Amino acid sequence: MGGTRPSRLGRMTNRRVLVLASASPARLGLLRQAGLDPRVQVSGVDEDAISAPTPGELARVLAEAKAKAVAAGLSGGELVVGCDSVLELDGQALGKPKDAADALERWRAMRGRAGVLQTGHCVIDTVTGRQVSATASTTVRFGTPDDEELAAYIASGEPLHVAGAFTLDGRSAPFVEGIDGDPGNVIGLSLPLLRRLLADLDVRITDLWA
């Protein structure tokens, strides 16, 4: 049957390379579950040196800084994705806690309340130099773990490595009563938003499937 359908090999040869400018295993896992196989390249950006008027803007500016830092060293036509997350509580942006005492203080402030997980996303096309960015917001309703439960959680070490001192896909999941919005955004990356940003750069996310 002499059809003209392009070979799978041809499609694979022309596929763009996706680069994740983040060391987050959770973000990498989300992308892989969605059929993508990004290369990981950590930006090395000093997050403490960056500020913005609001938590949502801070998340976006941090994502842009990470993506730009990685894209600056590339020249092979890659698509660079930078992300950064902060928890907005009482108008403040909470990133990773400084230490166990800070994590405990945060959880005592968070329990029984709701915060907004803000994740900034930035995508840069190194072929055209075009850049698009946006922030996804998801409301998180926290439960009321007691002090003994909090002590056990903090002793696990998990909250010291995640924005807001909690994660939806780890040991703190039982302490989250519910969310309003995209669960992937709370874990670290909104796949629907990523699809829209790629589309703004004239790239279909399906063309990046491994």
Salt bridges, closest charged atoms under 4 A:
ASP37 OD1 - ARG32 NE 3.81
GLU47 OE2 - LYS66 NZ 3.22
GLU64 OE2 - ARG60 NH1 3.01
GLU78 OE2 - ARG39 NH2 3.53
ASP84 OD1 - LYS66 NZ 2.63
ASP90 OD1 - ARG113 NH2 2.52
ASP102 OD2 - LYS98 NZ 3.75
ASP102 OD2 - ARG106 NH2 3.39
ASP125 OD1 - ARG16 NH2 2.67
ASP147 OD1 - ARG108 NE 3.74
ASP147 OD1 - ARG111 NH2 3.04
ASP180 OD1 - ARG141 NH1 2.90
ASP202 OD2 - ARG130 NH1 3.23
